[in-house]
């Protein structure tokens, strides 16, 4: 069964930095299936909120690894 999770990328000065952070997160979590994306503007900075569908087994394994 899949669960929905949300990942927030805090605003950064440039869109290039934002896309770099998004790419790094996707590489760290290739099993996450992105289904929604929203830009956040904070003055001159830009961030993002990304919603993912993730298998519960993947989340459980990540949590166990973090606790080890």
Residue pairs with C-beta under 8 A, 6 or more apart in sequence:
1 55
1 56
2 33
2 53
2 54
2 55
2 56
3 53
3 54
3 55
3 56
3 59
4 35
4 51
4 52
4 53
4 54
5 32
5 51
5 52
5 54
5 59
6 49
6 50
6 51
6 52
7 25
7 49
7 50
7 51
7 52
8 40
8 47
8 48
8 49
8 50
9 18
9 21
9 22
9 25
9 47
9 48
9 49
9 50
10 47
11 40
11 41
11 42
11 43
11 45
11 46
11 47
12 18
12 21
12 45
12 46
12 47
13 44
13 45
14 46
15 46
18 46
18 47
18 48
22 48
22 50
25 50
26 32
26 34
29 52
29 54
31 54
31 55
31 58
32 52
32 53
32 54
32 58
33 52
33 53
33 54
34 50
34 51
34 52
35 51
35 52
35 53
36 50
36 51
37 48
37 49
37 50
37 51
38 48
38 49
38 50
39 46
39 47
39 48
40 46
40 47
40 48
40 49
41 47
